Amino acid sequence: IDYSIQDRILWRQRIVLRSLLSDIRLTRLRDLELKTTPDNALKLPELFDTLQNSIWTEVLESSGGEVKISSMRRSLQREHLNLLISMVLRNRTVPEDARSLAWYKLRQLNEDLEKLIKKRGKKMNLYIIAHLEETRDRIVKTLNAQLQSN
């Protein structure tokens, strides 16, 4: 049997990521903030920050060398992007605080992508620049659609 290793890895990553950002988990985390002392609870902003910083490391911590994003990382980034977009566009039922955080994280990511592309876009291979440009385009369309619907 021949199967795609990359697809199998993405499948597992998708399960974990969707579990972390599930409506049930996000609701429980929001409620947990009310039930415990501030230092003892994982807060929604901390979860969103940790995920964004770890999934988009190549964009957020680009130091000036060649930007390298493997195909597996690009797939994970697309999955994360899909989940944030579905929250913002109200395709998923999540707490409003989570929706606001998703919106904020998309705005931040868009700014970081814009800076990186302007600074080093000509030095990137076609896979990476296409991925980053498509990501920016999807974010802009999402933010514009979300503004029009409110």
Backbone as CSV, one residue per row, in Angstrom:
resi,resn,N_x,N_y,N_z,CA_x,CA_y,CA_z,C_x,C_y,C_z
1,ILE,0.857,-1.180,0.000,0.000,0.000,0.000,0.895,1.232,0.000
2,ASP,0.592,2.129,-0.906,1.345,3.376,-0.998,0.442,4.520,-0.542
3,TYR,0.909,5.292,0.423,0.129,6.426,0.895,1.063,7.610,1.119
4,SER,0.490,8.777,1.119,1.263,9.998,1.264,1.607,10.240,2.735
5,ILE,2.883,10.265,3.014,3.334,10.547,4.378,2.890,11.943,4.789
6,GLN,3.022,12.877,3.875,2.643,14.256,4.177,1.154,14.358,4.532
7,ASP,0.311,13.650,3.803,-1.126,13.671,4.101,-1.419,13.056,5.465
8,ARG,-0.716,12.002,5.808,-0.911,11.357,7.114,-0.491,12.283,8.243
9,ILE,0.622,12.977,8.055,1.086,13.914,9.083,0.090,15.060,9.232
10,LEU,-0.357,15.620,8.110,-1.333,16.710,8.167,-2.622,16.242,8.834
11,TRP,-3.055,15.037,8.544,-4.267,14.502,9.148,-4.155,14.515,10.674
12,ARG,-3.010,14.076,11.183,-2.803,14.064,12.640,-2.718,15.485,13.194
13,GLN,-2.007,16.363,12.501,-1.906,17.755,12.939,-3.287,18.411,12.951
14,ARG,-4.073,18.119,11.931,-5.421,18.686,11.825,-6.280,18.263,13.014
15,ILE,-6.196,17.006,13.404,-6.974,16.511,14.541,-6.606,17.281,15.805
16,VAL,-5.318,17.440,16.052,-4.870,18.143,17.256,-5.288,19.610,17.211
17,LEU,-5.052,20.262,16.092,-5.369,21.683,15.966,-6.872,21.923,16.100
18,ARG,-7.666,21.099,15.466,-9.128,21.258,15.568,-9.616,20.981,16.981
19,SER,-8.958,20.074,17.673,-9.314,19.819,19.065,-8.979,21.029,19.937
20,LEU,-7.808,21.599,19.726,-7.404,22.769,20.515,-8.317,23.965,20.288
21,LEU,-8.834,24.102,19.069,-9.683,25.249,18.736,-11.158,24.861,18.588
22,SER,-11.541,23.750,19.189,-12.945,23.329,19.111,-13.819,24.269,19.934
23,ASP,-15.075,24.370,19.547,-15.986,25.257,20.268,-16.127,24.836,21.727
24,ILE,-16.136,23.549,21.979,-16.265,23.069,23.359,-15.053,23.483,24.187
25,ARG,-13.852,23.276,23.646,-12.648,23.636,24.393,-12.565,25.146,24.611
26,LEU,-12.869,25.921,23.587,-12.804,27.379,23.718,-13.814,27.884,24.744
27,THR,-14.983,27.297,24.767,-15.998,27.677,25.757,-15.541,27.308,27.159
28,ARG,-14.970,26.132,27.307,-14.482,25.706,28.628,-13.340,26.590,29.116
29,LEU,-12.437,26.947,28.221,-11.336,27.828,28.621,-11.859,29.193,29.049
30,ARG,-12.823,29.709,28.312,-13.418,30.997,28.679,-14.066,30.899,30.056
31,ASP,-14.818,29.833,30.298,-15.480,29.656,31.588,-14.479,29.423,32.709
32,LEU,-13.401,28.735,32.403,-12.377,28.449,33.404,-11.745,29.727,33.939
33,GLU,-11.647,30.741,33.109,-11.090,32.022,33.558,-11.916,32.611,34.698
34,LEU,-13.214,32.359,34.708,-14.088,32.872,35.765,-14.017,32.029,37.035
35,LYS,-13.684,30.763,36.883,-13.735,29.830,38.008,-12.423,29.708,38.771
36,THR,-11.327,30.183,38.207,-10.027,30.016,38.853,-9.326,31.360,38.985
37,THR,-8.242,31.348,39.733,-7.441,32.568,39.850,-6.732,32.814,38.524
38,PRO,-6.479,34.073,38.197,-5.908,34.406,36.881,-4.620,33.660,36.526
39,ASP,-3.787,33.382,37.509,-2.510,32.730,37.212,-2.638,31.229,36.988
40,ASN,-3.785,30.659,37.328,-3.949,29.208,37.237,-4.709,28.731,36.010
41,ALA,-5.174,29.640,35.197,-5.987,29.239,34.042,-5.267,29.553,32.739
42,LEU,-5.415,28.651,31.785,-4.975,28.943,30.424,-6.038,29.843,29.820
43,LYS,-5.635,31.030,29.420,-6.584,31.995,28.875,-6.624,31.881,27.354
44,LEU,-7.745,32.280,26.785,-7.892,32.237,25.332,-6.776,33.001,24.615
45,PRO,-6.420,34.222,25.046,-5.334,34.918,24.340,-4.015,34.139,24.362
46,GLU,-3.747,33.457,25.468,-2.518,32.667,25.566,-2.537,31.502,24.574
47,LEU,-3.671,30.847,24.444,-3.798,29.748,23.484,-3.605,30.258,22.059
48,PHE,-4.287,31.340,21.702,-4.182,31.887,20.354,-2.761,32.365,20.064
49,ASP,-2.124,33.021,21.041,-0.738,33.483,20.856,0.210,32.312,20.649
50,THR,0.090,31.306,21.497,0.988,30.153,21.421,0.857,29.441,20.080
51,LEU,-0.368,29.236,19.638,-0.572,28.570,18.349,-0.015,29.403,17.201
52,GLN,-0.332,30.689,17.192,0.136,31.532,16.085,1.665,31.597,16.063
53,ASN,2.267,31.787,17.231,3.730,31.905,17.286,4.434,30.614,16.884
54,SER,3.846,29.479,17.196,4.510,28.216,16.852,4.223,27.781,15.416
55,ILE,3.039,28.064,14.913,2.682,27.633,13.557,3.283,28.550,12.498
56,TRP,3.395,29.823,12.798,3.875,30.813,11.825,5.287,31.310,12.160
57,THR,6.086,30.497,12.809,7.441,30.869,13.231,8.267,31.441,12.091
58,GLU,8.203,30.823,10.930,9.031,31.255,9.794,8.691,32.675,9.357
59,VAL,7.456,33.083,9.567,7.023,34.437,9.205,7.347,35.414,10.326
60,LEU,7.082,35.018,11.555,7.204,35.925,12.693,8.636,36.124,13.154
61,GLU,9.499,35.144,12.927,10.870,35.225,13.424,11.885,35.231,12.295
62,SER,11.504,35.730,11.169,12.402,35.768,10.020,13.546,36.728,10.307
63,SER,14.772,36.236,10.189,15.934,37.007,10.636,16.716,37.697,9.531
64,GLY,16.417,37.471,8.321,17.179,38.103,7.248,17.791,37.105,6.292
65,GLY,17.877,35.854,6.709,18.372,34.820,5.810,17.263,34.370,4.879
66,GLU,17.496,33.277,4.223,16.495,32.734,3.304,15.273,32.249,4.083
67,VAL,14.097,32.593,3.604,12.856,32.136,4.228,12.587,30.720,3.730
68,LYS,12.520,29.786,4.666,12.268,28.390,4.316,11.023,27.918,5.051
69,ILE,10.037,27.486,4.286,8.817,26.920,4.857,8.549,25.624,4.102
70,SER,8.687,24.511,4.785,8.499,23.212,4.134,7.042,23.021,3.719
71,SER,6.808,22.082,2.842,5.437,21.819,2.389,4.559,21.358,3.554
72,MET,5.129,20.624,4.509,4.346,20.197,5.665,3.964,21.385,6.539
73,ARG,4.885,22.315,6.711,4.588,23.521,7.497,3.545,24.378,6.784
74,ARG,3.656,24.497,5.470,2.665,25.277,4.721,1.273,24.660,4.878
75,SER,1.198,23.347,4.871,-0.092,22.669,5.056,-0.663,22.951,6.442
76,LEU,0.181,22.892,7.453,-0.262,23.201,8.815,-0.719,24.659,8.907
77,GLN,0.019,25.558,8.289,-0.356,26.971,8.301,-1.705,27.184,7.615
78,ARG,-1.936,26.488,6.509,-3.229,26.600,5.819,-4.366,26.113,6.712
79,GLU,-4.129,25.032,7.417,-5.167,24.501,8.309,-5.476,25.498,9.423
80,HIS,-4.445,26.077,10.007,-4.641,27.087,11.051,-5.408,28.279,10.491
81,LEU,-5.005,28.727,9.318,-5.686,29.839,8.653,-7.162,29.504,8.419
82,ASN,-7.449,28.312,7.932,-8.834,27.890,7.691,-9.677,27.963,8.961
83,LEU,-9.102,27.538,10.078,-9.845,27.556,11.338,-10.117,28.984,11.802
84,LEU,-9.112,29.854,11.709,-9.322,31.251,12.103,-10.364,31.916,11.212
85,ILE,-10.267,31.678,9.915,-11.225,32.270,8.974,-12.645,31.787,9.274
86,SER,-12.800,30.507,9.548,-14.147,29.989,9.822,-14.732,30.607,11.089
87,MET,-13.882,30.938,12.058,-14.365,31.621,13.263,-14.826,33.036,12.930
88,VAL,-13.999,33.759,12.201,-14.304,35.153,11.876,-15.561,35.258,11.022
89,LEU,-15.724,34.364,10.076,-16.880,34.402,9.176,-18.129,33.752,9.781
90,ARG,-18.019,33.351,11.029,-19.136,32.755,11.770,-19.626,31.446,11.149
91,ASN,-18.715,30.702,10.564,-19.043,29.374,10.050,-18.972,28.326,11.149
92,ARG,-18.450,28.730,12.290,-18.353,27.857,13.460,-18.918,28.604,14.653
93,THR,-19.526,27.870,15.550,-20.036,28.465,16.777,-18.923,28.443,17.812
94,VAL,-18.404,29.615,18.115,-17.362,29.750,19.132,-17.723,30.957,19.995
95,PRO,-17.166,31.051,21.206,-17.425,32.232,22.028,-16.996,33.509,21.286
96,GLU,-17.705,34.597,21.536,-17.390,35.854,20.848,-15.964,36.322,21.130
97,ASP,-15.464,36.068,22.334,-14.075,36.437,22.632,-13.109,35.679,21.727
98,ALA,-13.406,34.427,21.455,-12.556,33.638,20.554,-12.642,34.181,19.134
99,ARG,-13.834,34.572,18.712,-14.010,35.149,17.379,-13.207,36.452,17.256
100,SER,-13.269,37.272,18.287,-12.503,38.526,18.284,-11.004,38.261,18.238
101,LEU,-10.563,37.270,18.983,-9.143,36.918,18.966,-8.724,36.387,17.601
102,ALA,-9.569,35.599,16.977,-9.264,35.094,15.629,-9.129,36.263,14.661
103,TRP,-10.033,37.217,14.752,-9.980,38.422,13.905,-8.670,39.177,14.144
104,TYR,-8.331,39.361,15.409,-7.111,40.083,15.770,-5.866,39.352,15.266
105,LYS,-5.847,38.045,15.417,-4.694,37.259,14.967,-4.551,37.301,13.447
106,LEU,-5.668,37.304,12.733,-5.592,37.439,11.276,-5.023,38.804,10.891
107,ARG,-5.449,39.845,11.565,-4.914,41.190,11.283,-3.411,41.238,11.548
108,GLN,-2.999,40.693,12.684,-1.568,40.665,13.014,-0.780,39.893,11.965
109,LEU,-1.281,38.733,11.612,-0.592,37.894,10.635,-0.496,38.606,9.296
110,ASN,-1.547,39.269,8.890,-1.536,40.011,7.633,-0.438,41.079,7.644
111,GLU,-0.307,41.803,8.742,0.738,42.824,8.859,2.126,42.196,8.791
112,ASP,2.309,41.083,9.488,3.609,40.401,9.479,3.948,39.862,8.091
113,LEU,2.953,39.319,7.414,3.172,38.821,6.050,3.541,39.961,5.109
114,GLU,2.841,41.065,5.228,3.119,42.216,4.367,4.559,42.698,4.546
115,LYS,5.002,42.802,5.792,6.381,43.235,6.071,7.390,42.259,5.472
116,LEU,7.158,40.971,5.684,8.090,39.957,5.199,8.156,39.949,3.677
117,ILE,7.017,40.027,3.024,6.988,39.998,1.557,7.679,41.229,0.983
118,LYS,7.436,42.392,1.563,8.093,43.616,1.083,9.602,43.544,1.283
119,LYS,9.996,43.011,2.418,11.415,42.973,2.778,12.184,41.899,2.014
120,ARG,11.579,40.714,1.850,12.363,39.605,1.329,11.666,38.786,0.259
121,GLY,10.570,39.293,-0.282,9.786,38.541,-1.257,10.562,38.113,-2.484
122,LYS,11.471,38.943,-2.951,12.235,38.619,-4.164,13.238,37.493,-3.932
123,LYS,13.527,37.203,-2.672,14.505,36.164,-2.351,13.846,34.816,-2.037
124,MET,12.526,34.748,-2.125,11.815,33.512,-1.771,11.575,32.655,-3.004
125,ASN,11.530,31.338,-2.773,11.183,30.475,-3.904,9.688,30.605,-4.198
126,LEU,9.288,30.133,-5.350,7.925,30.343,-5.828,6.875,29.680,-4.930
127,TYR,7.168,28.502,-4.380,6.225,27.850,-3.473,5.899,28.760,-2.291
128,ILE,6.941,29.332,-1.710,6.769,30.122,-0.492,6.083,31.450,-0.780
129,ILE,6.530,32.170,-1.797,5.907,33.461,-2.092,4.445,33.261,-2.490
130,ALA,4.135,32.210,-3.239,2.739,31.927,-3.610,1.908,31.634,-2.358
131,HIS,2.454,30.851,-1.451,1.765,30.519,-0.198,1.494,31.779,0.620
132,LEU,2.501,32.623,0.764,2.353,33.829,1.579,1.404,34.834,0.943
133,GLU,1.504,34.996,-0.368,0.603,35.928,-1.070,-0.843,35.426,-1.019
134,GLU,-1.038,34.135,-1.226,-2.390,33.577,-1.149,-2.953,33.744,0.259
135,THR,-2.124,33.509,1.257,-2.549,33.677,2.647,-2.996,35.107,2.900
136,ARG,-2.189,36.066,2.456,-2.562,37.482,2.613,-3.876,37.779,1.910
137,ASP,-4.038,37.286,0.703,-5.258,37.535,-0.053,-6.483,36.981,0.684
138,ARG,-6.367,35.781,1.198,-7.482,35.173,1.932,-7.804,35.951,3.204
139,ILE,-6.767,36.428,3.890,-6.992,37.209,5.109,-7.708,38.510,4.780
140,VAL,-7.223,39.223,3.781,-7.837,40.502,3.396,-9.303,40.296,3.014
141,LYS,-9.582,39.283,2.216,-10.967,39.006,1.815,-11.833,38.664,3.027
142,THR,-11.282,37.921,3.952,-12.028,37.549,5.159,-12.334,38.775,6.006
143,LEU,-11.328,39.598,6.228,-11.536,40.788,7.052,-12.525,41.739,6.388
144,ASN,-12.453,41.880,5.085,-13.406,42.733,4.367,-14.814,42.152,4.417
145,ALA,-14.941,40.852,4.248,-16.258,40.206,4.297,-16.852,40.327,5.689
146,GLN,-16.011,40.178,6.694,-16.473,40.262,8.076,-16.952,41.675,8.379
147,LEU,-16.266,42.684,7.890,-16.674,44.068,8.117,-18.000,44.365,7.431
148,GLN,-18.197,43.837,6.248,-19.434,44.079,5.508,-20.630,43.400,6.167
149,SER,-20.390,42.299,6.857,-21.501,41.560,7.457,-21.938,42.146,8.793
150,ASN,-21.113,42.985,9.396,-21.470,43.573,10.706,-22.278,44.823,10.563
